[in-house]
Every structure is written in C-alpha cells, then in structure tokens.
Amino acid sequence: MSRQRTQEEYEKTWSFHLKQWADGSRDPFLDRIEMKPKKPFTESQEEKERREGDRERMLSRVYDMNRNVRLREFHRLYQVFAVLFCLILVVMLLTAVSWLPTVGAEDRPVNNEVAARYIESGLQETGAVNIVTGMILDYRAFDTLGESHVLFTATCTVLILLRQDKKRKRKTNDRMYEPKNDVILQTAARVLVPPIIIFGIYVILCGHLGPGGGFSGGAIIGAGLILYLCAFGFEKTERFFTARTYQVMSFCALACYSLSKCYSFYTGANGIESVIPLGTPGAILSSGLIFVLNICVGVVVAGTMYTFYCMFRKGGY
C-alpha cells in the first residue's frame, strides 16, 4: 500500500506544477525573468507649472501662425520654393529621359565590349565558373578591396561611438532583459547554429563555382553567431569569439587580400605572367587567388556583422 504524500511533497511534484499551468493559477515565468522595475514618475507642482508655462509660451510665440509674422512668411516662402523645386526636378528628369537611347539600339551603353569580355573570356582568364565572382574578385577586385575597407572603417566608427569606458569598471549583465533559461531559443540554437555556420563556409568556399561568395557566406556565418549569442549570452560566446579574435581575423583577412591583389596588380600592369595557377575550372581548388579572396571577404563580413550587433546591444563584447 502506497504512502499518502503530504501537501508539501505534493507541491514539489511535476503533476502539481502541470495542474497549476493548466488551470492558470501560477505564471511559469514568475521570478524567472531578470527585470529592473521602473521607478514611478513623480513631478512636483512647481515643476508642473513651469513645464506648462514653457509649453504655452512656445505655442504662443513660435507656433502661433496668426501672431508670428516671421513664421507666416517662412511658411509662404516654403510653399513657393517647394513648388519650384518640384518643377525643376521634373524638367531635369524629363530632359534626361529624352536623351536616353531607344530600346534595342546597338549604340546603347550596355552593349559594349566590357560585358562581352566578361562572358566570353571570363572563364579562361579568371578560372571561375561563376562569372559574377570572377568579375567582382578579379576584374573589379580593387573596388571590392575598397568595400572591405569600408566595412572595417564602419566597424571602427561604431566602436568609437558606442564603446563603453573600461576605466569605469562598470559591470553590465548582458541578460538583464532576457529569460534566464529560454529552453526553446537555446534548443533551436543548438540545432540550427552548426548547420548555419557549415552552410556559410560552404557558400564561401564554393563562391567561384556557383551562386555565393564571401559576402553572402559571411552574412550567413554572422547570423549564426548572432543567434548563438542571443541564446547563450556573452559569457559562453566569448569562449571562442572575443574582441581580440575579431581584431586578429580582420587584420589578417584585409592584409592577405591587399597583398594578394597587389601582386595581381603588379603582374598585370607590367605584363608579367602570374605564377599562381588557375587550376581546373569546376574544381574546388581553382580560379587562382579568387578562392583565397572569397575567404578573406567572408571573414571580414562575418566579424563585422557580429561586432555591429554586440556594439549596439551593450557597447562591447
């Protein structure tokens, strides 16, 4: 014969918690979410009178169309100049459209030798099956180098504007407004983050063979890192990705990209044949330096996305 449980023992069982959840007598997230209670807004009578007086003076002196002559004149001039600007803009656009070549004309700017060169000789000159990748990382590699440095400069700017001062030694809890243990989010992250990062690596490595490349693959990896951070917080994420890690990765990727393309620019400008083979088109190790450049761009993009999120979230890692 089983022993009858006491009320205290029964309240510790799963059946009791399930019953509470079913009938709605207890909130399962009660006392499990770290929230800072907002302080009630209090305002003295003197402050209230001063604020209302300032508001009345502003409305009567600044925004009163009937009494403020300058505001009324400005409003009329604004309407006149707005109409003139719209008319001038419409005339400029119509004039530009009238100068466009007719549809299908042979002398259209799109019908030139540059696009034909990309299509006809792209595979032979770059070794990349993907013509877009060959164009971006070979024919227009100098422009892509500038784009990578723009990302790096933008990250430095965000660091300067949003970074917290370490001298204050102020500790912030990055999970202040998050559940302590969000089972759904953490389980989804454990399942999805590895395939996301693997797929991002695949997109980067196969960018010269098909759709993809460093920009799209880096964005995928950055999204995976952000998902992991949202699920587990900075404490666990910093075990493998810190600010120092991002600095080293970005410096190495940009330096490798710059040195690789400097070599290509030098050999191409002086008519020197490159010693780096293009490989067999369609093979994973092909297309010369494009394979390496895709990896460099992917590293910069992934690190930049993750860094932006960290800085906008709490001003640091």
Order of alpha helices (4+ residues) and beta strands (2+ residues): alpha-alpha-alpha-alpha-alpha-alpha-alpha-alpha-alpha-alpha-alpha
